[in-house]
Amino acid sequence: MDKRKGRHKLAQWGLNKIGTLGILLKAKQIGLLSIIPPEIEKLHQQGFSLSKRIIESALQQANE
């Protein structure tokens, strides 16, 4: 999906953008994941580009 179109639709529907790492954090919060780093590594292996700052922030929020 085009990111701009996706953001536009979210705004139309009144929804907040949380991003890929936000989804991983939510999955941990509700018990679907016990730790996040292996999932981040899988994303890297599949070609996802995530900034070090964003990863560090997500890990801090997950207490990891």
C-alpha positions, -999 to 999 in steps of 0.1 A, spaced: 0 0 0 12 35 -7 21 51 26 5 84 17 -28 68 8 -27 47 39 -21 77 61 -49 96 44 -73 67 49 -64 65 86 -70 102 90 -104 99 72 -114 71 96 -100 89 127 -74 62 134 -39 67 147 -9 54 128 12 30 151 37 15 126 53 -19 125 71 -17 158 39 -4 174 22 -36 163 50 -56 179 47 -37 211 9 -42 212 14 -80 205 38 -81 236 13 -62 257 -15 -86 250 7 -117 254 12 -128 218 50 -122 221 73 -127 250 102 -107 235 105 -84 206 141 -86 193 137 -118 174 108 -103 155 128 -72 147 156 -95 133 131 -113 111 119 -79 97 156 -70 89 161 -103 72 130 -96 50 144 -62 40 125 -39 64 144 -7 71 140 4 107 161 32 123 182 23 153 166 52 172 131 38 166 142 2 175 158 15 207 127 34 216 105 4 210 127 -19 231 127 7 259 89 9 259 89 -30 260 113 -30 290 138 -49 269 
